[in-house]
Amino acid sequence: MYLADQTWPELGDYVAEESLAIVPLGSTEQHGPHLPLSTDHRIAESLAREAADRTGYLCTPTVDVGVSPHHKQFHGTMWADPPEFRDYVESFSRNLAYHGIDRIVYVNAHGGNQTHLREVGRRLRREEVAYAVEWMWDESIPDLVDEVFETNGPHGGPKETAMMMHIDPDLVREEKLTDARDGGAADWPDSETYVHGARNFYDSIDNTDNGVLGDQTDATPEKGERLFEAASDQLAQLLAWIDDRQFEDLMAKPHVDPQPGSRR
């Protein structure tokens, strides 16, 4: 069920029975010469919609712009600063809670959002507003990713390329795959990535001239379909697991005994 396509009485029927929502989030940022800037949010939305179709849970509109200042040197990249991003996500999450949603899964496809989504989830849980968790698609299927790609990459690499070949092949510039590999950093991290234990970079351009990592020529639509199906299955299982828990069991555990002030 897609929230924005429903009427308010139809959504009233939903929250009378269910209390879970799926929120897709990504970015609008450079993904090299072969992938569109929409890559992350397209992947997130496709997985969220697929899981919603399979399970019947509510899916919200997609958050298209994320925390992406580390890609700022490349044309077209948009970003929200971290405090504003966190406040925005927390605000609409509280909106959902006002309407009866007390479990939220942030279906995330952008690494720059991860820390901030977890912080929002911590805030909402601390106040017992909602149980909100961040789910990253590739982290749900790490063994499969390692199995199908010999030289992977965390950004614009073969896993994202293959996913986009499956989701929307018309947006993939397949004639640029070799350029992406040869102009980027196929083997990452390299010996200069860390210096005496310190990360020697802040921005994507510090590591790669064209903004991408890994061997993009290793991507195929068939591999993308395998990733998509496996990740969708993991997401559906997560949704079922969360929905099956009692709300009280998802909240923070109490302070250990003796309770503060109990002997006063």
ZILINTA-V370713 format. One record per pair of residues at least 4 apart in sequence whose ideal C-beta (glycine too) atoms are under 8 Angstrom apart, sorted by the first residue. I is the first residue (numbers start at 1). GAP is how many residues later the second one is. Records with the same first field share a line. If there is no record, write none. Layout:
# ZILINTA-V370713
I: GAP / GAP
This chain:
# ZILINTA-V370713
1: 5 / 13 / 51 / 55 / 56 / 57 / 58
2: 4 / 47 / 50 / 57
3: 8 / 18 / 55 / 56 / 57 / 58
4: 56 / 57
6: 4 / 5 / 8
7: 4
8: 4
9: 4
10: 4
11: 4 / 47 / 88
12: 4
13: 4
14: 4 / 44
15: 4 / 84 / 85 / 86
16: 84
18: 38 / 39 / 40 / 225
19: 81 / 82 / 83 / 84 / 228
20: 37 / 38 / 81 / 83 / 84 / 85 / 219 / 222 / 223
21: 36 / 37 / 38 / 39 / 75 / 80 / 82 / 83 / 84
22: 26 / 29 / 30 / 35 / 36 / 37 / 38 / 82 / 83 / 85 / 217
23: 25 / 36 / 37 / 40 / 69 / 70 / 81 / 82 / 83 / 84
24: 17 / 20 / 21 / 23 / 24 / 25 / 35 / 36 / 38 / 39 / 83 / 84 / 85
25: 16 / 19 / 37 / 38 / 41 / 64 / 81 / 82 / 83 / 84 / 85 / 88 / 92
26: 12 / 13 / 14 / 15 / 16 / 17 / 18 / 19 / 36 / 37 / 38 / 40 / 82 / 83 / 84 / 87
27: 13 / 14 / 37 / 38 / 39 / 40 / 41 / 51 / 52 / 82 / 83 / 85 / 86
28: 9 / 10 / 12 / 13 / 36 / 37 / 38 / 40 / 48 / 49 / 50
29: 8 / 11 / 37 / 39 / 42 / 45 / 47 / 48 / 49 / 50 / 81
30: 7 / 41 / 44 / 45 / 46 / 47 / 126 / 174 / 181
31: 4 / 5 / 6 / 8 / 9 / 124 / 125 / 129 / 180 / 181
32: 124 / 144 / 148 / 152 / 178 / 179 / 180 / 184
33: 140 / 143 / 146 / 147 / 150 / 177 / 179
34: 122 / 127 / 138 / 139 / 140 / 142 / 143 / 145 / 146 / 178 / 182
35: 4 / 121 / 125 / 126 / 129 / 136 / 137 / 138 / 177
36: 6 / 128 / 135
37: 39 / 40
38: 4 / 26 / 133
39: 4 / 70 / 117 / 121 / 125
40: 4 / 26 / 69 / 70 / 120
41: 4 / 21 / 22 / 23 / 25 / 68 / 69
42: 4 / 122 / 125 / 126 / 129
43: 4 / 66 / 94 / 117 / 120 / 121 / 124
44: 4 / 18 / 63 / 64 / 65 / 66 / 93
45: 4 / 17
46: 4 / 121 / 182
47: 4 / 60 / 62 / 90 / 181 / 184 / 185 / 188
48: 4 / 11 / 14 / 59 / 187
49: 4 / 10
50: 4 / 178 / 182 / 185
51: 4 / 6 / 8 / 56 / 181 / 184 / 185 / 188
52: 4 / 5 / 6 / 7
54: 178 / 182
55: 181 / 184 / 185
57: 182 / 186
58: 43
60: 32 / 36
63: 25 / 26
65: 13 / 14 / 15
66: 13 / 14 / 19 / 44 / 46 / 47
67: 12 / 13 / 14 / 15 / 18 / 43 / 45 / 46 / 49
68: 4 / 9 / 10 / 11 / 42 / 44
69: 10 / 12 / 134
70: 42 / 132 / 133 / 134
71: 6 / 8 / 132 / 133 / 140
72: 5 / 7 / 131
73: 4 / 130 / 131 / 132
74: 130 / 131 / 137
80: 4 / 5 / 8
81: 4
82: 4 / 34
83: 4
84: 4
85: 4 / 28 / 31
86: 4 / 30 / 33 / 34
87: 4
88: 4
89: 4 / 17 / 27 / 28 / 31
90: 4 / 30 / 33 / 34
91: 4
92: 4
93: 4 / 11 / 27 / 31 / 36 / 37 / 39
94: 4 / 30 / 35 / 36
95: 4
96: 5 / 8 / 34
97: 4 / 5 / 27 / 32 / 33
101: 29
102: 27 / 28 / 29 / 145
103: 27 / 28 / 29 / 139 / 140 / 144 / 147
104: 17 / 20 / 26 / 27 / 28 / 29
105: 27 / 28 / 30 / 130 / 133 / 134 / 137
106: 7 / 11 / 14 / 15 / 26 / 27 / 28 / 29
107: 28 / 30 / 128
108: 5 / 6 / 9 / 26 / 27 / 28 / 29
109: 27 / 28
110: 4
111: 25 / 43 / 44
113: 4 / 21
114: 4 / 20 / 22
115: 4
116: 4
117: 4 / 15 / 17
118: 4 / 16
119: 4
120: 4 / 12
121: 4 / 10 / 11 / 12 / 13
122: 4
123: 4
124: 5 / 6 / 7 / 8
125: 4 / 5 / 6 / 7 / 125 / 126 / 127
126: 126
128: 123
131: 111 / 114 / 116 / 119 / 120
133: 105 / 109
135: 4 / 5 / 100 / 103
136: 4
137: 4 / 90 / 94 / 98
138: 4 / 7 / 21 / 89 / 93
140: 90 / 91 / 94 / 95 / 98
141: 4 / 86 / 89 / 90 / 93
142: 4
143: 4
144: 4 / 82 / 83 / 86
145: 4 / 7 / 14 / 82
146: 6
148: 14 / 75 / 78 / 79
149: 8 / 9 / 10 / 13 / 65 / 66 / 69 / 70 / 74
150: 65 / 68
151: 6 / 7 / 35 / 36 / 63 / 64 / 67
152: 5 / 6 / 7 / 62 / 63
153: 4 / 5 / 6 / 31 / 32 / 33 / 35 / 59 / 60 / 61 / 62 / 63
154: 34 / 59 / 60
155: 5 / 49 / 56 / 57 / 58
156: 4 / 5 / 24 / 28 / 55 / 56 / 57 / 58 / 60
157: 4 / 55 / 56 / 57 / 58 / 59
158: 4 / 56 / 57 / 58 / 59 / 60 / 61 / 65
159: 4 / 55 / 60 / 68
160: 4
161: 4 / 11 / 16 / 19 / 55 / 58 / 63
162: 4 / 57 / 58 / 59 / 61 / 62 / 65
163: 4 / 61 / 64 / 65
164: 4 / 5 / 7 / 8 / 60
165: 4 / 7 / 9 / 54 / 55 / 56 / 59
166: 55 / 58 / 59 / 61 / 62
167: 57 / 61
168: 4
169: 52
173: 4
176: 4
177: 4 / 39 / 40 / 42
178: 4 / 38 / 39
179: 4 / 31
180: 4 / 30 / 32 / 36
181: 5 / 33 / 34 / 35 / 36
182: 4
183: 25 / 26 / 27
184: 24 / 25 / 26 / 27 / 28 / 29 / 30 / 32
185: 5 / 22 / 23 / 27 / 28
186: 27 / 28 / 29
188: 5 / 19 / 20 / 25 / 26
189: 4 / 5 / 18
192: 8
193: 6 / 7 / 8 / 14
194: 4 / 5 / 6
195: 5
200: 6
201: 5 / 6
202: 4
204: 4 / 7
205: 4 / 6
207: 6
208: 4 / 5
212: 4
214: 4
218: 5
219: 4 / 5
220: 4
221: 4
222: 4
223: 4
224: 4
225: 4
226: 4
227: 4
228: 4
229: 4
230: 4
231: 4
232: 4
233: 4
234: 4
235: 4
236: 4
237: 4
238: 4
239: 4
240: 4
241: 4
242: 8
245: 4 / 5
246: 4
247: 4
254: 5
255: 4 / 5
257: 5
258: 4 / 5
